Amino acid sequence: MELRIAGIEEESIVDGRGIRNTVFTQGCPHHCPGCHNPETHDFEGGRIIDTNEIFEDFKENPLLKGITFSGGEPFMQPEPLADLADKVHSIGKDVTCYTGFTYEELIAMNREDIMNLLDKVDYLIDGKFILEQKNLELRFRGSENQRFINMKETREKGYVITEE
């Protein structure tokens, strides 16, 4: 499946647990003041890549614990990311996803494609970046309003959020 990306960081230690391959999706509706990746906002920017190509490169690195979807806004392209998440899970690796939406907003959208991706995410970092709440000491988050959600536990508890 085709995915529009801004770029890929092949080995990151700041985008989730362990060494991660981070895919920066292209296109974001949030335009948060102070955004770390403003070049990802334009929905027509970046480049198109096939999820198979991303996965083939991902598989080559035995050090990777998993893949991270960042942005841009990953939930603007849920279908190709769900496809990639399936591939990553097939080799026993995990999926972390950043989103400017809150978990509750994603659920309220009531869209099958968004729920499909959400069901394939192991760890979700949700919420817009808020410059006034910026905190460089937070693990895997940029502002204090954002949450690191263990989605497996959340699903086991009937979609009740448990924060880490």
Backbone as CSV, one residue per row, in Angstrom:
resi,resn,N_x,N_y,N_z,CA_x,CA_y,CA_z,C_x,C_y,C_z
1,MET,0.843,-1.191,0.000,0.000,0.000,0.000,0.882,1.246,0.000
2,GLU,0.390,2.281,-0.614,1.146,3.530,-0.673,0.904,4.380,0.568
3,LEU,1.985,5.017,1.009,1.965,5.879,2.186,2.750,7.139,1.858
4,ARG,2.198,8.299,2.206,2.920,9.566,2.003,3.700,9.864,3.280
5,ILE,5.017,9.967,3.143,5.874,10.195,4.314,6.731,11.447,4.132
6,ALA,7.158,11.990,5.251,8.131,13.081,5.272,9.540,12.495,5.337
7,GLY,9.662,11.326,5.953,10.958,10.677,6.082,10.913,9.520,7.054
8,ILE,12.056,8.872,7.180,12.193,7.724,8.090,13.500,7.878,8.862
9,GLU,13.423,7.709,10.158,14.609,7.652,11.008,14.846,6.169,11.269
10,GLU,15.937,5.633,10.756,16.152,4.184,10.807,16.411,3.650,12.206
11,GLU,17.049,4.451,13.071,17.300,4.023,14.449,17.095,5.202,15.382
12,SER,16.027,5.151,16.152,15.711,6.218,17.094,15.588,5.628,18.497
13,ILE,16.043,6.384,19.481,15.871,5.967,20.880,14.962,6.940,21.629
14,VAL,14.372,7.901,20.916,13.523,8.902,21.568,12.047,8.785,21.187
15,ASP,11.705,7.844,20.323,10.342,7.735,19.816,9.620,6.480,20.308
16,GLY,9.942,6.054,21.517,9.329,4.866,22.096,10.390,3.983,22.721
17,ARG,9.938,2.877,23.276,10.831,1.969,24.009,11.786,1.240,23.075
18,GLY,13.048,1.203,23.458,14.053,0.483,22.691,14.461,1.229,21.434
19,ILE,15.266,0.567,20.629,15.685,1.142,19.350,14.539,0.949,18.371
20,ARG,14.161,2.044,17.699,12.964,2.026,16.868,13.244,2.583,15.480
21,ASN,12.482,2.100,14.545,12.424,2.674,13.209,11.239,3.626,13.258
22,THR,11.453,4.900,12.946,10.375,5.880,13.045,9.990,6.385,11.666
23,VAL,8.720,6.217,11.336,8.170,6.679,10.065,7.426,7.979,10.336
24,PHE,7.883,9.062,9.707,7.235,10.365,9.847,6.256,10.537,8.689
25,THR,4.968,10.443,9.003,3.956,10.597,7.978,3.863,12.059,7.548
26,GLN,3.352,12.277,6.358,3.210,13.624,5.810,1.746,14.030,5.857
27,GLY,1.497,15.229,6.339,0.153,15.771,6.410,-0.349,15.829,7.833
28,CYS,-0.712,17.031,8.280,-1.209,17.182,9.646,-2.205,18.335,9.720
29,PRO,-3.379,18.089,10.283,-4.382,19.147,10.410,-4.225,19.998,11.678
30,HIS,-3.355,19.609,12.587,-3.303,20.244,13.906,-2.539,21.569,13.932
31,HIS,-1.408,21.647,13.247,-0.583,22.867,13.195,-0.305,23.431,14.589
32,CYS,0.150,22.589,15.489,0.426,23.011,16.863,1.547,24.055,16.891
33,PRO,1.343,25.186,17.565,2.422,26.152,17.729,3.608,25.492,18.431
34,GLY,4.803,25.661,17.886,5.999,25.062,18.458,6.225,23.628,18.020
35,CYS,5.468,23.153,17.039,5.595,21.777,16.551,7.051,21.448,16.212
36,HIS,7.466,20.255,16.580,8.823,19.776,16.323,9.040,19.447,14.839
37,ASN,7.961,19.157,14.109,8.061,18.741,12.705,7.116,19.542,11.793
38,PRO,7.235,20.879,11.748,6.291,21.666,10.934,6.362,21.356,9.439
39,GLU,7.475,20.825,8.979,7.610,20.483,7.559,6.698,19.316,7.173
40,THR,6.112,18.647,8.147,5.219,17.516,7.865,3.757,17.935,7.727
41,HIS,3.451,19.208,7.890,2.053,19.654,7.892,1.391,19.585,6.516
42,ASP,2.100,19.921,5.464,1.544,19.986,4.112,1.132,18.598,3.629
43,PHE,-0.139,18.424,3.307,-0.643,17.128,2.857,-0.128,16.743,1.471
44,GLU,0.413,17.694,0.735,0.944,17.406,-0.604,2.464,17.265,-0.598
45,GLY,3.101,17.466,0.544,4.553,17.394,0.639,5.056,15.967,0.750
46,GLY,6.329,15.850,1.049,6.935,14.543,1.266,7.021,13.722,-0.003
47,ARG,6.997,12.418,0.176,7.081,11.488,-0.956,6.225,10.266,-0.669
48,ILE,5.903,9.559,-1.744,5.102,8.343,-1.646,6.055,7.146,-1.596
49,ILE,5.749,6.214,-0.699,6.542,4.991,-0.584,5.580,3.830,-0.313
50,ASP,5.961,2.663,-0.735,5.139,1.483,-0.503,5.452,0.913,0.875
51,THR,4.420,0.458,1.589,4.634,-0.107,2.921,5.512,-1.354,2.871
52,ASN,5.484,-2.086,1.760,6.364,-3.257,1.625,7.828,-2.846,1.650
53,GLU,8.148,-1.729,1.018,9.526,-1.232,0.999,9.976,-0.847,2.410
54,ILE,9.102,-0.167,3.142,9.431,0.197,4.524,9.673,-1.064,5.345
55,PHE,8.797,-2.040,5.191,8.907,-3.273,5.969,10.165,-4.059,5.614
56,GLU,10.511,-4.139,4.346,11.723,-4.860,3.937,12.953,-4.235,4.582
57,ASP,13.031,-2.904,4.591,14.155,-2.225,5.248,14.115,-2.452,6.756
58,PHE,12.935,-2.403,7.344,12.758,-2.610,8.781,13.287,-3.983,9.196
59,LYS,12.936,-5.012,8.448,13.320,-6.390,8.788,14.831,-6.599,8.797
60,GLU,15.566,-5.775,8.074,17.012,-5.947,7.954,17.776,-5.604,9.228
61,ASN,17.144,-4.894,10.150,17.845,-4.448,11.354,17.397,-5.264,12.563
62,PRO,18.226,-6.206,13.020,17.839,-7.061,14.156,17.813,-6.317,15.491
63,LEU,18.350,-5.105,15.553,18.382,-4.342,16.796,17.053,-3.667,17.122
64,LEU,16.176,-3.557,16.125,14.932,-2.825,16.316,13.950,-3.584,17.203
65,LYS,13.392,-2.868,18.180,12.334,-3.421,19.038,10.977,-3.264,18.366
66,GLY,10.863,-2.232,17.550,9.593,-1.990,16.891,9.643,-0.795,15.978
67,ILE,8.461,-0.388,15.543,8.318,0.746,14.636,7.462,1.799,15.316
68,THR,7.731,3.054,15.000,6.950,4.166,15.525,6.388,4.960,14.361
69,PHE,5.099,5.265,14.449,4.451,6.139,13.477,4.345,7.514,14.113
70,SER,4.934,8.499,13.459,4.907,9.866,13.959,4.425,10.756,12.826
71,GLY,4.622,12.036,12.957,4.080,12.869,11.886,4.714,14.216,11.795
72,GLY,3.814,14.851,11.088,2.476,14.674,10.559,1.501,14.046,11.559
73,GLU,0.399,13.611,10.991,-0.631,12.949,11.783,-0.894,11.564,11.205
74,PRO,-0.398,10.525,11.877,-0.579,9.164,11.371,-2.023,8.769,11.094
75,PHE,-2.968,9.254,11.890,-4.355,8.828,11.706,-5.031,9.484,10.495
76,MET,-4.283,10.279,9.744,-4.774,10.782,8.468,-4.537,9.755,7.359
77,GLN,-3.731,8.724,7.648,-3.436,7.657,6.691,-3.553,6.296,7.390
78,PRO,-4.701,5.987,7.956,-4.813,4.787,8.789,-4.658,3.470,8.033
79,GLU,-5.128,3.386,6.810,-5.104,2.098,6.111,-3.693,1.606,5.812
80,PRO,-2.817,2.414,5.192,-1.472,1.896,4.951,-0.685,1.650,6.236
81,LEU,-0.943,2.436,7.275,-0.242,2.212,8.541,-0.728,0.941,9.230
82,ALA,-2.009,0.626,9.106,-2.522,-0.640,9.647,-1.880,-1.812,8.918
83,ASP,-1.715,-1.680,7.617,-1.056,-2.712,6.819,0.390,-2.910,7.301
84,LEU,1.095,-1.808,7.501,2.482,-1.877,7.971,2.539,-2.449,9.387
85,ALA,1.605,-2.069,10.243,1.565,-2.599,11.616,1.384,-4.117,11.603
86,ASP,0.521,-4.608,10.727,0.340,-6.059,10.609,1.651,-6.745,10.248
87,LYS,2.380,-6.180,9.318,3.660,-6.752,8.888,4.657,-6.764,10.047
88,VAL,4.730,-5.663,10.782,5.657,-5.542,11.912,5.296,-6.552,13.003
89,HIS,4.027,-6.692,13.294,3.589,-7.672,14.297,3.889,-9.098,13.847
90,SER,3.868,-9.351,12.542,4.093,-10.713,12.036,5.489,-11.237,12.360
91,ILE,6.415,-10.330,12.681,7.765,-10.766,13.060,8.044,-10.483,14.541
92,GLY,6.976,-10.290,15.314,7.101,-10.182,16.762,7.588,-8.844,17.287
93,LYS,7.469,-7.798,16.497,7.894,-6.458,16.936,6.659,-5.638,17.299
94,ASP,6.865,-4.526,18.033,5.726,-3.727,18.479,5.570,-2.432,17.692
95,VAL,4.416,-1.795,17.897,4.043,-0.578,17.177,3.687,0.513,18.184
96,THR,4.362,1.648,18.059,4.055,2.844,18.837,3.536,3.891,17.858
97,CYS,2.561,4.668,18.284,1.998,5.684,17.401,1.775,6.982,18.155
98,TYR,2.241,8.078,17.559,1.960,9.420,18.060,0.741,9.954,17.335
99,THR,-0.070,10.742,18.022,-1.203,11.409,17.389,-1.504,12.713,18.107
100,GLY,-1.911,13.712,17.348,-2.360,14.974,17.933,-3.786,14.899,18.435
101,PHE,-4.492,13.840,18.045,-5.832,13.612,18.573,-5.707,12.958,19.948
102,THR,-6.710,13.118,20.781,-6.739,12.337,22.011,-7.325,10.973,21.674
103,TYR,-7.063,10.032,22.525,-7.631,8.691,22.382,-9.155,8.792,22.267
104,GLU,-9.756,9.607,23.116,-11.210,9.757,23.122,-11.723,10.335,21.802
105,GLU,-10.984,11.286,21.230,-11.383,11.861,19.937,-11.320,10.815,18.828
106,LEU,-10.297,9.968,18.866,-10.190,8.908,17.856,-11.371,7.950,17.956
107,ILE,-11.735,7.553,19.164,-12.872,6.656,19.378,-14.159,7.329,18.885
108,ALA,-14.326,8.610,19.209,-15.550,9.338,18.855,-15.710,9.509,17.344
109,MET,-14.620,9.431,16.594,-14.724,9.539,15.130,-15.540,8.393,14.541
110,ASN,-15.556,7.276,15.256,-16.370,6.131,14.860,-16.131,5.724,13.406
111,ARG,-14.847,5.659,13.047,-14.470,5.269,11.690,-13.763,3.921,11.732
112,GLU,-14.186,3.020,10.884,-13.627,1.674,10.860,-12.125,1.674,10.592
113,ASP,-11.646,2.516,9.656,-10.223,2.544,9.330,-9.379,3.045,10.499
114,ILE,-9.900,4.014,11.227,-9.176,4.538,12.392,-9.169,3.506,13.520
115,MET,-10.300,2.862,13.754,-10.357,1.825,14.788,-9.454,0.639,14.432
116,ASN,-9.377,0.313,13.159,-8.502,-0.773,12.723,-7.045,-0.461,13.066
117,LEU,-6.598,0.757,12.765,-5.224,1.131,13.122,-5.062,1.168,14.637
118,LEU,-5.997,1.765,15.327,-5.914,1.859,16.786,-5.808,0.475,17.418
119,ASP,-6.503,-0.498,16.856,-6.453,-1.864,17.372,-5.105,-2.544,17.138
120,LYS,-4.290,-1.992,16.253,-2.991,-2.580,15.942,-1.834,-1.857,16.649
121,VAL,-2.145,-0.789,17.353,-1.133,-0.005,18.058,-0.919,-0.600,19.449
122,ASP,0.350,-0.787,19.801,0.688,-1.294,21.134,0.809,-0.172,22.160
123,TYR,1.381,0.960,21.745,1.557,2.117,22.626,1.142,3.362,21.861
124,LEU,0.267,4.159,22.463,-0.238,5.383,21.843,0.190,6.578,22.670
125,ILE,0.794,7.564,22.014,1.091,8.843,22.659,0.116,9.824,22.054
126,ASP,-0.836,10.298,22.869,-1.922,11.104,22.313,-1.892,12.547,22.787
127,GLY,-2.604,13.386,22.040,-2.792,14.784,22.402,-1.898,15.725,21.622
128,LYS,-2.440,16.902,21.348,-1.675,17.926,20.646,-0.493,18.370,21.504
129,PHE,0.557,18.812,20.828,1.669,19.447,21.537,1.203,20.836,21.955
130,ILE,1.332,21.144,23.243,0.956,22.458,23.765,2.222,23.139,24.263
131,LEU,2.610,24.180,23.563,3.873,24.870,23.842,3.966,25.314,25.299
132,GLU,2.866,25.792,25.859,2.868,26.272,27.254,3.071,25.130,28.254
133,GLN,2.877,23.894,27.808,3.066,22.732,28.682,4.290,21.911,28.277
134,LYS,5.160,22.507,27.463,6.374,21.819,27.015,7.208,21.416,28.226
135,ASN,7.723,20.172,28.178,8.544,19.671,29.268,9.552,18.695,28.669
136,LEU,10.810,19.079,28.639,11.858,18.258,28.036,12.240,17.054,28.886
137,GLU,11.713,16.955,30.088,12.036,15.827,30.961,11.046,14.674,30.840
138,LEU,9.995,14.840,30.059,9.003,13.785,29.890,9.549,12.707,28.969
139,ARG,9.250,11.466,29.297,9.700,10.342,28.485,8.759,10.161,27.294
140,PHE,9.295,10.283,26.102,8.581,10.063,24.839,7.465,11.060,24.556
141,ARG,7.371,12.131,25.304,6.320,13.130,25.098,6.935,14.518,25.100
142,GLY,6.248,15.468,24.464,6.766,16.824,24.391,6.088,17.796,25.329
143,SER,4.823,17.547,25.660,4.109,18.446,26.565,3.318,17.628,27.589
144,GLU,3.058,18.260,28.722,2.501,17.549,29.874,1.091,17.017,29.666
145,ASN,0.357,17.532,28.707,-0.997,17.040,28.446,-0.991,15.704,27.713
146,GLN,0.106,15.373,27.062,0.160,14.146,26.274,0.291,12.930,27.181
147,ARG,-0.304,11.814,26.731,-0.304,10.591,27.523,0.398,9.472,26.758
148,PHE,1.055,8.602,27.501,1.643,7.378,26.961,0.713,6.252,27.395
149,ILE,-0.028,5.689,26.445,-1.083,4.729,26.763,-0.688,3.335,26.283
150,ASN,-0.710,2.386,27.196,-0.490,0.986,26.850,-1.815,0.468,26.281
151,MET,-1.859,0.287,24.970,-3.115,-0.066,24.313,-3.538,-1.506,24.580
152,LYS,-2.600,-2.404,24.804,-2.983,-3.781,25.120,-3.774,-3.805,26.426
153,GLU,-3.257,-3.128,27.437,-3.963,-3.056,28.710,-5.297,-2.338,28.565
154,THR,-5.310,-1.301,27.763,-6.537,-0.535,27.543,-7.606,-1.409,26.894
155,ARG,-7.219,-2.182,25.888,-8.185,-3.079,25.229,-8.669,-4.164,26.202
156,GLU,-7.748,-4.714,27.012,-8.123,-5.760,27.973,-9.114,-5.245,29.010
157,LYS,-9.057,-3.950,29.292,-9.956,-3.364,30.289,-11.181,-2.728,29.637
158,GLY,-11.485,-3.159,28.414,-12.682,-2.657,27.741,-12.539,-1.231,27.258
159,TYR,-11.362,-0.891,26.797,-11.057,0.451,26.271,-11.081,1.528,27.331
160,VAL,-10.790,1.153,28.563,-10.601,2.111,29.642,-9.122,2.450,29.666
161,ILE,-8.803,3.723,29.682,-7.399,4.143,29.620,-6.690,3.899,30.937
162,THR,-5.486,3.316,30.819,-4.579,3.201,31.953,-3.294,3.890,31.544
163,GLU,-2.921,4.902,32.286,-1.730,5.677,31.936,-0.502,5.082,32.579
164,GLU,0.624,5.304,31.904,1.898,4.815,32.416,2.659,5.940,33.056
